[in-house]
């Protein structure tokens, strides 16, 4: 048994990933299709890692002047 310092956050499907980002399922599918958002294939299913979604948010952050 390993001791984790961060809790496990399971991969999200299209709906969960879209809710996490506050966008539509159609838009998250578009971001994955155009390779703007990383995803994982589990069998034939597309899943989004919460850590990848956090990084996506951080990359698109615009700071105040």
C-alpha positions in Angstrom: 0.0 0.0 0.0 1.4 3.4 -1.0 1.0 6.6 0.9 -0.4 9.3 -1.3 -0.2 13.0 -0.4 -2.9 13.9 -2.9 -6.3 12.2 -3.2 -7.0 10.1 -6.2 -9.1 11.9 -8.8 -10.6 9.5 -11.3 -10.6 10.3 -15.1 -13.7 12.1 -16.3 -15.9 11.4 -19.3 -17.0 14.1 -21.8 -19.8 15.3 -19.5 -17.7 15.4 -16.4 -14.8 17.1 -18.2 -17.1 19.7 -19.7 -18.7 20.4 -16.3 -15.2 20.7 -14.7 -14.3 23.4 -17.3 -17.7 25.0 -17.4 -18.1 24.4 -21.1 -20.4 22.3 -23.3 -19.8 18.7 -24.2 -19.6 19.7 -27.8 -16.8 22.2 -27.0 -14.7 19.7 -25.0 -15.0 17.2 -27.8 -13.8 19.9 -30.2 -10.8 20.7 -28.0 -9.9 17.0 -27.9 -10.4 16.5 -31.6 -8.2 19.4 -32.5 -5.6 18.2 -29.9 -5.9 21.4 -27.8 -6.8 19.4 -24.8 -5.0 16.1 -23.8 -7.1 13.0 -23.3 -6.6 9.3 -22.5 -8.2 6.5 -24.5 -9.4 3.6 -22.2 -10.4 0.9 -24.6 -12.7 2.9 -27.0 -13.6 5.5 -24.4 -12.2 9.0 -24.1 -11.3 10.2 -20.6 -9.9 13.4 -19.3 -7.5 13.5 -16.3 -8.3 16.3 -13.8 -4.6 17.2 -13.7 -4.6 17.8 -17.4 -7.7 20.0 -17.1 -6.0 22.0 -14.3 -3.0 22.5 -16.6 -5.3 23.6 -19.5 -6.9 26.2 -17.2 -3.5 27.4 -16.0 -2.2 27.8 -19.6 -5.2 29.8 -20.6 -5.2 32.1 -17.6 -4.9 35.8 -18.4 -3.5 37.9 -15.6 -4.7 41.5 -14.9 -2.5 44.3 -16.1 
